[in-house]
């Protein structure tokens, strides 16, 4: 193939944005060939593109080599399974599924290694987070001791939640800020630091909006090496904060306002503590500041990487298999809040599914989207 014929399933906010990017030729070698959505009025914005009322019709049309799944969250699993079973390459929007059990079903359907299966974790293209990952994974920081991430700049007004009936309901969306906005941050957390082994979550449901799901979250995470982490997120604070601080043997890293500051200890913390003779002393430091001109290629970058993986065998920036980690973290935080107990990871997926189903049964939406 010299190009990839792609279909988009779901023409909500993200589906339409992806379609426009492709039509504007922002992704070389990617051609928009078909659309699917149950709402026929969506297609007027894309004249001349073949369209279908159901994803099944698109999958069997023979018009596409790959699809982007941009439907409401609950349908990611079944639509993704159908697309993989059709032999197509698949790029699924975040979260890959609403809960771990569904994510396991979706990932189990990916049996053909020649099929490219990716997730839309576009913040992995941000050079600031890529730099932090390099610093952590290559050992420049030494042993990480503490991670604090406050990401409350996901503010959403009431009108946002009124845009679609499936939003902010247990039956329609399966969660709030943890399943809609913060999967990006939870994915980056896991991608950079790995999964925690224990989670204690504190969630407020409808604290700032008239919704039934969580819009304010504080979580405490324990890592396998004994490091502690806090994760705070909300859609109810303005202007909000996005500050990630990492304390480690070799110093401290802070990410905020588009720059990364690395305050390096000239002597590692533990070594200095053992050897100094001065009771109130601390290691000398030097500051290195990294500034970045932009936040990377984001959604366009993921689509380009997806295309390059199909045509050239390029390694994926965000393999779908890694998407289960952010789902698991979100589930664990919610389950801990519901039960008022710490939750061990790996998560017992069936236990979480039962708790979620109880909330779906009483959800105002009344059905899964």
Long-range contacts (C-beta under 8 A, 24 or more apart in sequence): 1-65, 1-310, 1-311, 2-29, 2-311, 3-29, 3-30, 3-31, 3-311, 4-29, 4-30, 4-31, 4-65, 4-66, 4-89, 4-307, 4-310, 4-311, 5-31, 5-33, 5-34, 5-63, 5-64, 5-65, 5-66, 6-30, 6-31, 6-32, 6-33, 6-64, 6-65, 6-66, 6-67, 6-68, 7-32, 7-33, 7-34, 7-35, 7-36, 7-58, 7-59, 7-61, 7-63, 7-64, 7-66, 7-67, 7-68, 8-32, 8-34, 8-35, 8-36, 8-67, 8-68, 8-70, 9-36, 9-37, 9-55, 9-58, 9-67, 9-68, 9-69, 9-70, 9-71, 9-79, 9-83, 10-36, 10-37, 10-69, 10-70, 10-71, 10-72, 10-75, 10-79, 10-93, 11-35, 11-37, 11-39, 11-42, 11-43, 11-70, 12-70, 12-71, 12-72, 12-164, 14-70, 14-93, 14-120, 14-299, 15-68, 15-70, 15-71, 16-42, 16-45, 17-299, 18-68, 18-70, 18-299, 18-303, 19-46, 19-49, 21-299, 21-300, 21-303, 22-303, 26-300, 27-300, 27-303, 27-304, 27-307, 28-304, 28-307, 29-307, 29-311, 30-303, 30-304, 30-307, 33-63, 33-64, 34-58, 34-61, 34-63, 34-64, 55-79, 55-82, 55-83, 56-82, 59-83, 59-86, 59-88, 60-86, 64-88, 65-89, 65-310, 66-90, 66-91, 66-116, 66-306, 66-310, 67-91, 68-92, 68-93, 68-120, 68-303, 69-93, 71-369, 72-164, 72-166, 72-172, 72-173, 72-369, 73-97, 73-98, 73-173, 73-174, 73-175, 73-179, 73-180, 73-369, 74-98, 74-171, 74-172, 74-173, 74-174, 74-368, 74-369, 75-368, 75-369, 76-102, 76-106, 77-102, 77-103, 77-105, 77-106, 80-106, 80-109, 81-105, 81-106, 81-109, 84-109, 84-110, 84-111, 84-112, 84-115, 84-117, 85-109, 87-112, 87-115, 88-115, 89-115, 89-116, 89-117, 89-306, 89-310, 90-115, 90-116, 90-117, 90-118, 90-320, 91-118, 91-119, 91-120, 91-302, 91-303, 91-306, 92-117, 92-118, 92-119, 92-120, 92-320, 92-323, 93-119, 93-120, 94-119, 94-120, 94-121, 94-183, 94-184, 94-187, 94-323, 94-326, 95-179, 95-183, 95-323, 95-326, 95-327, 95-330, 96-320, 96-323, 96-324, 96-327, 97-323, 97-324, 97-327, 98-173, 98-174, 98-175, 98-179, 98-327, 98-356, 99-174, 99-327, 99-331, 99-349, 99-352, 99-353, 99-356, 100-324, 100-327, 100-328, 100-331, 100-347, 100-349, 100-352, 100-353, 101-349, 101-350, 101-352, 101-353, 102-353, 103-323, 103-324, 103-327, 103-328, 104-324, 104-349, 106-320, 107-320, 107-321, 107-324, 110-320, 110-321, 116-306, 116-309, 116-310, 116-316, 117-319, 117-320, 117-321, 118-302, 118-305, 118-306, 118-309, 118-316, 118-317, 118-318, 118-319, 118-320, 119-318, 119-319, 119-320, 119-322, 119-323, 120-299, 120-302, 120-318, 121-183, 121-184, 121-187, 121-188, 121-191, 121-302, 121-317, 121-318, 121-322, 121-323, 121-326, 122-184, 122-298, 122-299, 122-301, 122-302, 122-318, 123-184, 123-185, 123-187, 123-188, 123-295, 123-298, 124-187, 124-188, 124-191, 124-302, 124-317, 124-318, 125-295, 125-296, 125-297, 125-298, 125-301, 125-302, 125-317, 126-292, 126-295, 126-296, 126-298, 127-292, 127-294, 127-295, 127-296, 128-255, 128-258, 128-259, 128-260, 128-290, 128-292, 128-295, 129-188, 129-191, 129-192, 129-255, 130-296, 131-260, 131-290, 131-292, 132-192, 132-244, 132-246, 132-253, 132-255, 132-260, 133-191, 133-192, 135-253, 135-262, 136-192, 136-193, 136-246, 137-192, 140-250, 140-262, 141-246, 141-248, 141-249, 141-250, 141-251, 141-253, 142-248, 142-249, 142-250, 142-268, 143-225, 143-227, 143-248, 143-249, 144-193, 144-223, 144-225, 144-227, 144-246, 144-247, 144-248, 145-227, 145-228, 145-247, 145-248, 145-249, 145-269, 146-227, 146-228, 146-229, 146-245, 146-246, 146-247, 147-189, 147-193, 147-221, 147-223, 147-227, 147-228, 147-229, 147-230, 147-244, 147-245, 147-246, 147-247, 148-229, 148-230, 148-243, 148-244, 148-245, 149-185, 149-189, 149-229, 149-230, 149-231, 149-232, 149-243, 149-244, 149-245, 150-232, 150-233, 150-241, 150-242, 150-243, 151-182, 151-185, 151-231, 151-232, 151-233, 151-240, 151-241, 151-242, 151-243, 151-244, 152-232, 152-233, 152-234, 152-237, 152-240, 152-241, 152-242, 153-237, 153-239, 153-240, 153-241, 153-242, 154-181, 154-182, 154-233, 154-234, 154-235, 154-240, 155-234, 155-235, 155-236, 155-237, 155-238, 155-239, 155-240, 156-181, 156-209, 156-235, 158-209, 158-210, 161-209, 161-210, 161-211, 165-365, 166-365, 166-369, 167-211, 168-209, 168-211, 168-212, 168-213, 168-215, 169-211, 169-212, 169-213, 169-363, 169-364, 169-365, 170-212, 170-213, 170-356, 170-359, 170-360, 170-362, 170-363, 170-365, 171-360, 171-363, 171-364, 171-365, 171-366, 171-367, 171-368, 171-369, 172-363, 172-365, 172-367, 172-368, 172-369, 173-213, 173-369, 174-356, 174-360, 175-213, 175-214, 175-330, 175-334, 176-205, 176-211, 176-213, 176-214, 176-215, 176-235, 177-213, 177-214, 177-215, 177-216, 177-217, 177-233, 177-234, 177-235, 178-203, 178-214, 178-217, 178-233, 178-329, 178-330, 178-333, 178-334, 179-213, 179-330, 181-233, 181-235, 182-217, 182-233, 182-330, 183-326, 183-327, 183-330, 184-326, 185-231, 185-233, 186-231, 186-325, 186-326, 186-329, 186-330, 187-318, 187-322, 187-323, 187-325, 187-326, 189-229, 189-231, 189-329, 190-322, 190-325, 190-326, 190-329, 191-322, 191-325, 193-223, 193-227, 193-229, 194-223, 194-224, 195-325, 195-328, 195-329, 195-345, 196-221, 196-222, 196-223, 196-224, 196-229, 196-329, 196-345, 197-222, 197-223, 197-224, 197-344, 197-345, 198-222, 198-342, 198-343, 198-344, 198-345, 199-329, 199-332, 199-333, 199-336, 199-342, 199-343, 199-345, 200-336, 200-341, 200-342, 200-343, 201-332, 201-333, 201-334, 201-335, 201-336, 201-337, 201-343, 202-337, 203-333, 203-334, 203-337, 207-236, 208-234, 208-235, 208-236, 208-237, 209-235, 209-236, 212-359, 212-363, 212-364, 214-334, 214-337, 217-333, 219-333, 219-336, 231-333, 251-285, 258-291, 258-292, 258-295, 259-289, 259-290, 259-291, 259-292, 260-289, 260-290, 260-292, 261-287, 261-288, 261-289, 261-290, 262-287, 262-288, 262-289, 262-290, 263-287, 264-288
